[in-house]
């Protein structure tokens, strides 16, 4: 390793890293991640999200989990209950199923109030 920067660049890369960082930025990206995080924001967005190991002191902007209304059942055929889970399965093949359902009121709630897939129920 060199102790101080040279006045001319090397023709080929060295086999050993320098002892201290260079005073100038590189003109092309590196292929390996750095072990030390940067302290200022990058001018170029990253394509992979970062994962924080510390908890935020701010609440999340939206609820993190939804729980369907447990006793909201609008019918049954044999062992099959027509409930929010059933509607969730149907929504895979028909994303508009919630808008096609009538406003049945079961236990005081419509499908749009009882089922997460239709925008209702309880958030935790």
SULVENRA-V464740 format. One line per field, one symbol per residue. psi: psi as a letter, one per 20 degrees, with the letter a starting at -180 (. if undefined). A space follows every 50 residues. Layout:
psi->???
This chain:
psi->qqhqqriqqqhqqriqqqgqqqiqqqiqqqhqqqipqqiqqqipqqipqq pqjqqqiqqqhrqiqppqohknpjrqociopnahgghgghighnijhhii qrmqopkjqrhihhpghjjaapq.
